[in-house]
Amino acid sequence: MTTQLSRGMKSLPILAGLFLFVTACQKSVSTSKSNTPTTKAVNIYLTDDQSLVFDQVMIDIQKLEIKLEDSSEVEHEMENESESDNNDRLGHTSGGWKPVDIHTGVYDILKFRNGLDTLFGSSSFSSTHSLRKVRLTLGTNNSVVYNGNAFPVLIKGNDNFIVIKLNEITEGSDDHSDTNFWLDFDAGRSIRMHGSEFEMKPQVKAFRKDKTGSVEGRVLPADANAVVYAIMGTDTTSAKPEREGEFKIIGLKPGSYSVVFHATANNYQDKTIGNVVVGNNEDAHLGSITLQK
């Protein structure tokens, strides 16, 4: 009995040492994993703040890039913001720009209206970096259809480079969660008649659905050819309803809007609904709105 107990007690220091060794190894592995940078995904969608003038707006998109920076690069850019912004607008590829795989070519962006969109590009990057900007590069094969006729659209200077800052997109986002955002190409404000030519000064904004809201409904009758405007202060966003009158305006900042239904045909009267409250990641449903003569 005494001999067995003695042997058992002698083995205790060995077991204790083995336990400490295994525990230390586990902590080392755990610490190593916690220090390993994670990878974040980014998904970019294309939608349209539509034109009320053109039948089609064909945009030649040749390149999509995202700008990624670590903490030291962010600090350097903030200290040299003007120079950095100018280089980005000139199409310089230095400073963290990463191309995103897309289907290049001509997009009829008026197809992406009333809440419709398309997944435009996806990529991934280390969580040690920040997503700072996105840049579109346009080609020369841009055109519009106006009153049933097709016209080329010219881009002059460096306007073929469209740089959108993502400060509001990335602010408050989880360092380890994926990022989804939408590029809203404002066709109506981007294309203007200049002399006898159509010229493009691209206007594109980025938004996240969890930081914006929408207004949707249906306006009748169809022969009123109504246009819908959501107005808050100096911000005005428009929608051209579908054939059955359905409309949806997305990417709206939270707040209280006046929604105006403007009849463009057959002597129907306009109608306004005030105090339409839009919240983050919420749809304000207006139901069916019938215009009267």
Backbone torsions as a table, in degrees:
resi	resn	phi	psi	omega
1	MET	NA	-47.4	-178.8
2	THR	-63.9	-39.8	-179.3
3	THR	-65.0	-44.3	179.6
4	GLN	-63.5	-41.9	179.6
5	LEU	-64.2	-40.8	-179.7
6	SER	-63.4	-43.1	178.8
7	ARG	-63.6	-39.1	179.5
8	GLY	-63.2	-42.3	-178.7
9	MET	-68.1	-33.5	178.5
10	LYS	-66.3	-30.0	-178.5
11	SER	-78.6	-15.7	-178.0
12	LEU	-60.5	-47.1	178.6
13	PRO	-58.9	-35.0	179.6
14	ILE	-66.2	-45.1	179.1
15	LEU	-64.6	-40.9	179.6
16	ALA	-62.4	-42.1	179.3
17	GLY	-64.1	-41.7	178.1
18	LEU	-62.4	-40.6	179.0
19	PHE	-62.2	-44.3	-179.7
20	LEU	-64.5	-38.1	179.7
21	PHE	-64.2	-46.9	179.8
22	VAL	-63.1	-43.2	-180.0
23	THR	-61.4	-42.8	179.5
24	ALA	-62.7	-40.6	178.0
25	CYS	-62.8	-42.1	179.7
26	GLN	-63.2	-41.9	179.0
27	LYS	-64.5	-38.9	179.9
28	SER	-63.2	-44.2	178.5
29	VAL	-63.9	-43.2	-179.6
30	SER	-62.3	-44.3	179.9
31	THR	-64.3	-39.8	179.5
32	SER	-62.3	-41.1	179.8
33	LYS	-66.3	-39.2	-176.7
34	SER	-68.3	-25.6	-179.9
35	ASN	-89.6	-3.8	179.7
36	THR	-80.0	123.1	-179.6
37	PRO	-59.9	138.0	176.0
38	THR	-90.1	165.2	-179.7
39	THR	-108.4	134.8	178.0
40	LYS	-109.2	145.5	175.4
41	ALA	-100.5	148.0	173.6
42	VAL	-128.3	129.9	177.9
43	ASN	-118.8	127.2	-175.0
44	ILE	-116.6	125.4	-178.8
45	TYR	-110.4	151.8	178.9
46	LEU	-113.8	129.0	176.6
47	THR	-138.8	-176.6	-172.3
48	ASP	-140.0	127.1	164.6
49	ASP	-87.4	95.8	-156.7
50	GLN	-69.0	161.2	174.6
51	SER	-88.1	139.7	176.1
52	LEU	-96.9	1.8	-174.3
53	VAL	-106.0	-44.5	-171.7
54	PHE	-94.3	150.3	176.0
55	ASP	-80.8	-34.0	176.4
56	GLN	-144.1	146.7	173.5
57	VAL	-131.3	109.6	-175.0
58	MET	-102.5	115.7	-176.2
59	ILE	-112.6	127.3	-179.1
60	ASP	-90.5	101.2	-176.9
61	ILE	-103.5	117.9	-174.2
62	GLN	-106.6	-18.3	-175.1
63	LYS	-158.3	144.1	173.9
64	LEU	-132.5	129.7	-179.9
65	GLU	-133.5	152.7	171.2
66	ILE	-120.9	147.3	-180.0
67	LYS	-104.7	123.0	-176.7
68	LEU	-118.1	135.3	-178.9
69	GLU	-141.7	143.2	170.9
70	ASP	-84.9	-178.4	-172.1
71	SER	-62.1	-38.5	-179.7
72	SER	-69.9	-37.1	178.6
73	GLU	-69.2	-37.0	176.2
74	VAL	-60.9	-45.4	-179.8
75	GLU	-62.8	-42.0	179.0
76	HIS	-63.5	-41.5	-179.3
77	GLU	-67.3	-38.1	178.7
78	MET	-64.2	-34.3	178.8
79	GLU	-75.8	-22.1	-179.4
80	ASN	-126.5	45.4	-170.7
81	GLU	-61.0	-45.2	-177.0
82	SER	-62.7	-46.3	179.5
83	GLU	-64.3	-42.5	-179.5
84	SER	-64.6	-45.0	178.9
85	ASP	-60.0	-41.0	-179.5
86	ASN	-65.5	-42.4	177.7
87	ASN	-62.3	-40.0	179.1
88	ASP	-64.1	-40.1	179.9
89	ARG	-69.8	-21.7	178.5
90	LEU	-88.6	-3.0	176.0
91	GLY	89.7	13.8	178.5
92	HIS	-61.9	140.2	-176.6
93	THR	-97.6	-4.7	178.0
94	SER	-78.2	165.2	175.0
95	GLY	90.7	26.6	172.1
96	GLY	96.1	9.6	-179.7
97	TRP	-74.0	132.6	-179.5
98	LYS	-126.9	123.6	178.3
99	PRO	-69.3	145.5	177.6
100	VAL	-113.7	132.9	179.8
101	ASP	-65.9	127.2	176.5
102	ILE	-140.1	167.7	169.8
103	HIS	-86.7	105.1	-178.8
104	THR	-73.8	155.1	177.9
105	GLY	137.2	-163.8	-173.3
106	VAL	-93.2	127.5	179.2
107	TYR	-112.6	129.5	171.4
108	ASP	-85.4	92.5	-169.2
109	ILE	-72.1	-15.0	177.3
110	LEU	-70.0	-10.5	174.8
111	LYS	-72.1	-21.1	-176.2
112	PHE	-100.9	66.4	-177.2
113	ARG	-127.8	170.5	-180.0
114	ASN	52.5	43.3	175.3
115	GLY	90.2	-6.2	177.7
116	LEU	-78.2	151.1	178.0
117	ASP	-154.1	177.9	174.9
118	THR	-141.5	142.5	175.1
119	LEU	-70.0	114.3	-170.0
120	PHE	-91.6	-40.7	-179.3
121	GLY	-165.7	151.5	177.9
122	SER	-134.8	148.1	177.8
123	SER	-155.2	-177.0	177.1
124	SER	-145.5	158.1	-179.8
125	PHE	-158.3	163.5	-178.3
126	SER	-70.9	142.7	179.0
127	SER	-68.9	-8.8	175.8
128	THR	-77.2	-7.1	179.8
129	HIS	-112.6	158.1	178.0
130	SER	-108.5	143.7	175.5
131	LEU	-87.8	112.6	-169.0
132	ARG	-103.8	-44.5	-174.6
133	LYS	-147.5	164.3	171.0
134	VAL	-131.3	145.9	-178.0
135	ARG	-134.9	130.6	172.8
136	LEU	-103.6	139.9	172.6
137	THR	-116.5	121.7	-178.0
138	LEU	-96.4	147.3	173.5
139	GLY	-89.2	-163.3	-174.7
140	THR	-102.7	-4.9	-175.4
141	ASN	-93.1	61.1	-179.7
142	ASN	-106.9	142.7	-178.0
143	SER	-157.3	166.7	174.5
144	VAL	-134.3	155.8	169.8
145	VAL	-110.4	119.2	-175.3
146	TYR	-127.9	121.0	-176.8
147	ASN	53.4	38.6	175.9
148	GLY	83.9	-1.5	-178.8
149	ASN	-115.6	142.3	-179.1
150	ALA	-91.8	137.7	178.9
151	PHE	-134.7	141.4	174.4
152	PRO	-71.5	153.0	176.8
153	VAL	-118.3	124.7	-176.9
154	LEU	-91.5	145.6	171.8
155	ILE	-122.8	125.0	-175.3
156	LYS	-110.3	155.3	177.2
157	GLY	62.6	-135.0	179.9
158	ASN	-101.9	21.5	-179.8
159	ASP	-70.4	-6.0	175.4
160	ASN	-75.8	-12.5	174.1
161	PHE	-98.6	120.6	-179.8
162	ILE	-114.9	114.4	-178.3
163	VAL	-110.2	126.2	180.0
164	ILE	-120.5	122.7	177.3
165	LYS	-76.8	144.5	-174.1
166	LEU	-114.5	24.3	-177.9
167	ASN	-56.1	-47.2	-179.0
168	GLU	-71.7	-25.6	-179.6
169	ILE	-70.7	-44.2	-173.1
170	THR	-91.3	-14.8	-177.3
171	GLU	-62.6	127.0	177.6
172	GLY	77.6	6.5	-179.8
173	SER	-81.1	152.9	179.0
174	ASP	-71.2	131.1	-178.8
175	ASP	-62.0	-20.8	-175.3
176	HIS	-111.1	3.2	-179.5
177	SER	-100.5	157.0	178.5
178	ASP	-70.7	158.0	179.7
179	THR	-116.2	124.7	174.9
180	ASN	-119.5	127.5	175.2
181	PHE	-146.3	162.0	-174.7
182	TRP	-114.1	137.6	171.8
183	LEU	-99.7	117.6	-176.2
184	ASP	-103.7	105.9	-178.9
185	PHE	-86.7	112.1	-177.3
186	ASP	-83.9	91.9	-176.3
187	ALA	-63.8	-39.3	-176.3
188	GLY	-64.0	-40.7	-178.2
189	ARG	-87.4	-13.1	-174.2
190	SER	-85.3	-27.1	-172.2
191	ILE	-117.6	127.7	-178.4
192	ARG	-133.5	150.4	172.9
193	MET	-79.4	124.3	178.5
194	HIS	-123.4	101.8	-172.1
195	GLY	67.8	-121.4	178.2
196	SER	-102.1	9.0	-175.8
197	GLU	-118.1	155.1	169.9
198	PHE	-94.6	131.3	-177.5
199	GLU	-127.4	143.9	-177.3
200	MET	-109.0	128.6	167.3
201	LYS	-120.6	90.3	-168.1
202	PRO	-58.3	133.7	175.5
203	GLN	-121.9	110.9	-177.4
204	VAL	-133.2	134.6	174.8
205	LYS	-121.9	158.4	177.4
206	ALA	-115.4	144.1	176.2
207	PHE	-150.1	157.8	172.9
208	ARG	-109.7	141.0	-177.4
209	LYS	-69.5	-27.6	179.4
210	ASP	-78.6	-5.3	177.3
211	LYS	-116.4	5.8	178.0
212	THR	-138.6	173.1	178.3
213	GLY	-134.4	-169.1	-177.4
214	SER	-146.7	163.5	173.2
215	VAL	-125.1	131.7	179.8
216	GLU	-142.3	159.5	179.1
217	GLY	172.8	-156.3	-179.2
218	ARG	-144.8	134.1	-180.0
219	VAL	-117.6	132.3	-177.0
220	LEU	-128.7	160.8	-6.9
221	PRO	-80.7	168.4	-176.5
222	ALA	-64.9	-32.4	-176.1
223	ASP	-76.6	2.6	171.5
224	ALA	-80.1	-15.4	-178.6
225	ASN	46.0	52.7	-173.9
226	ALA	-74.4	150.6	170.6
227	VAL	-117.2	140.9	-176.3
228	VAL	-111.9	133.3	178.0
229	TYR	-123.0	134.2	171.0
230	ALA	-107.6	119.4	-171.5
231	ILE	-123.3	127.8	172.1
232	MET	-138.6	108.6	-177.0
233	GLY	62.3	-123.5	179.6
234	THR	-92.3	-0.5	-179.8
235	ASP	-91.1	123.6	177.3
236	THR	-129.8	127.4	177.2
237	THR	-125.5	139.3	-173.6
238	SER	-118.9	163.1	175.5
239	ALA	-145.7	141.3	173.1
240	LYS	-106.8	109.2	-174.2
241	PRO	-59.6	157.7	176.1
242	GLU	-74.5	-179.4	-173.8
243	ARG	-59.8	-34.5	-179.6
244	GLU	-91.1	8.7	175.5
245	GLY	92.7	-3.6	-177.8
246	GLU	-71.4	140.7	177.1
247	PHE	-144.3	156.2	174.2
248	LYS	-153.9	127.0	177.7
249	ILE	-110.8	117.6	-176.4
250	ILE	-110.3	170.8	177.0
251	GLY	73.9	27.0	-178.1
252	LEU	-88.2	137.0	175.3
253	LYS	-66.3	147.2	177.8
254	PRO	-59.9	140.9	179.4
255	GLY	156.2	-169.9	-179.0
256	SER	-105.9	125.5	-173.9
257	TYR	-116.2	152.9	163.4
258	SER	-100.4	126.4	-179.9
259	VAL	-106.6	117.7	-175.5
260	VAL	-106.9	128.7	175.5
261	PHE	-105.3	105.8	-174.7
262	HIS	-101.9	112.0	179.1
263	ALA	-79.7	132.6	-177.4
264	THR	-110.5	2.9	-176.2
265	ALA	-150.7	155.7	167.7
266	ASN	61.0	29.8	170.1
267	ASN	62.3	26.2	173.2
268	TYR	-76.0	152.2	-178.1
269	GLN	-91.7	143.9	176.1
270	ASP	-68.6	161.3	177.8
271	LYS	-144.0	142.1	-179.8
272	THR	-125.7	133.5	172.6
273	ILE	-112.7	119.9	-177.8
274	GLY	-96.2	167.7	175.5
275	ASN	54.9	43.9	173.6
276	VAL	-85.7	111.6	-173.6
277	VAL	-88.3	126.3	178.6
278	VAL	-112.8	128.7	178.7
279	GLY	-116.9	168.2	178.1
280	ASN	-61.3	128.9	175.0
281	ASN	58.5	34.4	-179.6
282	GLU	-129.8	148.4	174.4
283	ASP	-104.1	126.6	172.3
284	ALA	-89.5	111.4	-176.2
285	HIS	-93.1	121.0	-179.1
286	LEU	-100.2	-7.3	-178.7
287	GLY	69.8	-150.8	-179.3
288	SER	-95.5	129.6	178.8
289	ILE	-114.1	122.5	-179.5
290	THR	-108.7	123.9	178.1
291	LEU	-86.5	145.7	-178.1
292	GLN	-113.8	155.6	175.6
293	LYS	-85.9	NA	NA
